[in-house]
Amino acid sequence: LAKTTQPISMDSYEGQEVNITCSHNNIATNDYITWYQQFPSQGPRFIIQGYKTKVTNEVASLFIPADRKSSTLSLPRVSLSDTAVYYCLVGGHLANAGGTSYGKLTFGQGTILTVHP
Amino acid sequence: KAGVTQTPRYLIKTRGQQVTLSCSPISGHRSVSWYQQTPGQGLQFLFEYFSETQRNKGNFPGRFSGRQFSNSRSEMNVSTLELGDSALYLCASRSRASGRTNTGELFFGEGSRLTVL
């Protein structure tokens, strides 16, 4: 299983860009990197997924270097509502039509992001 | 579309007892996975089911078991409860691959909070 390491906590201010890095030194060739966000008393929810290079969607960007041993989630111009725990997830196989296996999943410990006014 | 539903939301048991938790996935999702979340260990993968078969299993003792029914609903059981089993148990159903994710997206329920006394 790919072990992941994230910072335990980070602080930021409204309007700033936040970058959270996850280390996954023994990532497997068929592993994807996915980030989830979790608010108190709720289950995690999907933010973004990537395999290599850079991926961007409407809420975040994900940077993955060529060796894929780390990844960085970038949140542009955070607001107070971005205060949450962010998890890096490594694993997962291509979901084919049968969707037979997601593989063994490894979540990081999570990074508590606190956004201050 | 209704989300992932977990029951019960809260329960209290004593050591030595057993507990069964239920999860109803999003309609059309065939994969269901379970996770244990504790402050000390973070989010840990328990197992994943697809088409009534366990596809992957995390590093938990045999006291933790699960099953999936033909309608994709899933249950997990913990026997001979220990104090350390107190946790939030999360269930997730997985969508098919899409433009957002090649491995399918996990949709989490709100969890079942188990307290073992």
Chai-1 contact restraints between the chains, C-beta under 6 A:
chainA,res_idxA,chainB,res_idxB,connection_type,confidence,min_distance_angstrom,max_distance_angstrom,comment,restraint_id
A,Y32,B,T103,contact,1.0,0.0,6.0,A-B,restraint_1
A,G43,B,L90,contact,1.0,0.0,6.0,A-B,restraint_2
A,G43,B,F108,contact,1.0,0.0,6.0,A-B,restraint_3
A,G43,B,G109,contact,1.0,0.0,6.0,A-B,restraint_4
A,G43,B,E110,contact,1.0,0.0,6.0,A-B,restraint_5
A,G43,B,G111,contact,1.0,0.0,6.0,A-B,restraint_6
A,P44,B,F108,contact,1.0,0.0,6.0,A-B,restraint_7
A,F46,B,E105,contact,1.0,0.0,6.0,A-B,restraint_8
A,Q49,B,T101,contact,1.0,0.0,6.0,A-B,restraint_9
A,G92,B,T103,contact,1.0,0.0,6.0,A-B,restraint_10
A,L94,B,N102,contact,1.0,0.0,6.0,A-B,restraint_11
A,A95,B,R96,contact,1.0,0.0,6.0,A-B,restraint_12
A,A95,B,A97,contact,1.0,0.0,6.0,A-B,restraint_13
A,A95,B,T103,contact,1.0,0.0,6.0,A-B,restraint_14
A,A95,B,G104,contact,1.0,0.0,6.0,A-B,restraint_15
A,G99,B,S31,contact,1.0,0.0,6.0,A-B,restraint_16
A,T100,B,F50,contact,1.0,0.0,6.0,A-B,restraint_17
A,S101,B,R55,contact,1.0,0.0,6.0,A-B,restraint_18
A,Y102,B,E48,contact,1.0,0.0,6.0,A-B,restraint_19
A,K104,B,N56,contact,1.0,0.0,6.0,A-B,restraint_20
A,L105,B,F45,contact,1.0,0.0,6.0,A-B,restraint_21
A,F107,B,L43,contact,1.0,0.0,6.0,A-B,restraint_22
A,Q109,B,G42,contact,1.0,0.0,6.0,A-B,restraint_23
A,G110,B,G42,contact,1.0,0.0,6.0,A-B,restraint_24
